[in-house]
Amino acid sequence: MLKLYNDELSGNCYKLRLFMALLQLPFTRVPVNFHPNREHKEEALLRLNPFGQLPVIDDDGYVLRDAQAILVYLAARYDLQQRWLPIEPQSRGRVALWMAVAEDITRTASAARLHDAFGYDFDVQACRTAAHKLFAHIEDHLADGEAQERHWLAGLAPTIADIACFPYVALAPEGGILLHRYPAIRRWVQRIKALPGFVGMPGIFALGVDAAPI
Ligand SMILES: N[C@@H](CCC(=O)N[C@@H](CS)C(=O)NCC(=O)O)C(=O)O
């Protein structure tokens, strides 16, 4: 059985919970309390991931760390139609490009959230400034795409690149990064929420549940 070492408040773990829900892939959660217990720095987790980070999966003995790497693995292993990680070379190149952007979003928008919501000692202004620079680029890319009927980051259909970038964009307001100046991003957020099988997490609500639109 596929196991996810998981904290419900981690956007990186949520990427995987969301993708597995979209694939209708059963899995079990192994709770690792990230905050305040810092269980990700304990021996049991460090044996699986020497970086002391979530998420990690164990798929019948195959252990893999890093949310982006795990998305690639899950898509290659379980998406039999290969829709989420297309094999056509240019599409696959674009997916890899936006997966790299997801890492940049983690380093900036997620860091600002860790500062505001979990008390991490980061230079939050620098994180927010860098996140806004990224978001302005994503906004332009999505707005250009809409003009050409391309509604997803890497092409005409959603891919794991959208799943990788989505959580820390949607959670950005928790780090003081408001999305009102990014209308194309907000429309993309709504499109992801409309995907069949979508699940939310604390701070990311399903369509129709939002207390206030982001
Ligand atoms: N590149 C890693 C980053 C993972 C990451 O930053 N995880 C957070 C939880 S959301 C973590 O465990 N942070 C603890 C640390 O970096 O020491 C990934 O995408 O999985």
The ligand as an SDF file (V2000), in Angstrom:
LIG
                    3D

 20 19  0  0  0  0  0  0  0  0999 V2000
   11.9630   20.5160   -2.1780 N   0  0  0  0  0  0  0  0  0  0  0  0
   11.1960   19.9190   -1.1260 C   0  0  0  0  0  0  0  0  0  0  0  0
   10.8930   20.9490   -0.0690 C   0  0  0  0  0  0  0  0  0  0  0  0
   10.0880   20.3320    1.0400 C   0  0  0  0  0  0  0  0  0  0  0  0
    9.8340   21.2510    2.2060 C   0  0  0  0  0  0  0  0  0  0  0  0
   10.2860   22.4080    2.2580 O   0  0  0  0  0  0  0  0  0  0  0  0
    9.0900   20.7010    3.1700 N   0  0  0  0  0  0  0  0  0  0  0  0
    8.7830   21.3940    4.3620 C   0  0  0  0  0  0  0  0  0  0  0  0
    7.3770   21.0300    4.8030 C   0  0  0  0  0  0  0  0  0  0  0  0
    6.1810   21.7510    3.7210 S   0  0  0  0  0  0  0  0  0  0  0  0
    9.7820   20.9020    5.3840 C   0  0  0  0  0  0  0  0  0  0  0  0
    9.8070   19.7360    5.6780 O   0  0  0  0  0  0  0  0  0  0  0  0
   10.5610   21.8210    5.9140 N   0  0  0  0  0  0  0  0  0  0  0  0
   11.4920   21.5480    6.9760 C   0  0  0  0  0  0  0  0  0  0  0  0
   12.8730   21.9650    6.6150 C   0  0  0  0  0  0  0  0  0  0  0  0
   13.0980   22.4120    5.4830 O   0  0  0  0  0  0  0  0  0  0  0  0
   13.7370   21.8190    7.4490 O   0  0  0  0  0  0  0  0  0  0  0  0
    9.9040   19.3640   -1.6960 C   0  0  0  0  0  0  0  0  0  0  0  0
    9.3710   19.9280   -2.6620 O   0  0  0  0  0  0  0  0  0  0  0  0
    9.4210   18.3460   -1.1980 O   0  0  0  0  0  0  0  0  0  0  0  0
  1  2  1  0
  2  3  1  0
  2 18  1  0
  3  4  1  0
  4  5  1  0
  5  6  2  0
  5  7  1  0
  7  8  1  0
  8  9  1  0
  8 11  1  0
  9 10  1  0
 11 12  2  0
 11 13  1  0
 13 14  1  0
 14 15  1  0
 15 16  2  0
 15 17  1  0
 18 19  2  0
 18 20  1  0
M  END
$$$$
